[in-house]
């Protein structure tokens, strides 16, 4: 599956096939990073659903991985690169919060997927197929601008 041109329908298809939010965002960004999509999917596999604890939204962690690969520092003492990366990170987070209200999965969904009760409500409301695809598209749209 190619996540380069992401839509809500494609995101739903991904969720239905076991491809989590973090994976979809990382895969979407992989082309701009000259990384193969399969590697991006695997790299982000543990981060969906706020690492399955309802913490930082997987769309955010997938995007931050991509920003790190593009702009992150990798040498001791490279303060300039680190500062640039932290500015990009903060800009992404601010834009995501502005569009989606929070960076935290359980706050965005209104339920904690790490608990049986929370997951039951999420499934009952079909949030993984309604709210989450919108979040994937939001993160990907922000990243399209940031990875140019």
HELIX and SHEET records of a PDB file:
HELIX    1   1 UNK A    8  UNK A   16  1                                   9    
HELIX    2   2 UNK A   21  UNK A   30  1                                  10    
HELIX    3   3 UNK A   31  UNK A   33  5                                   3    
HELIX    4   4 UNK A   37  UNK A   43  1                                   7    
HELIX    5   5 UNK A   48  UNK A   49  1                                   2    
HELIX    6   6 UNK A   50  UNK A   54  3                                   5    
HELIX    7   7 UNK A   58  UNK A   71  1                                  14    
HELIX    8   8 UNK A   79  UNK A  100  1                                  22    
HELIX    9   9 UNK A  105  UNK A  109  1                                   5    
HELIX   10  10 UNK A  116  UNK A  124  1                                   9    
HELIX   11  11 UNK A  127  UNK A  146  1                                  20    
END                                                                             
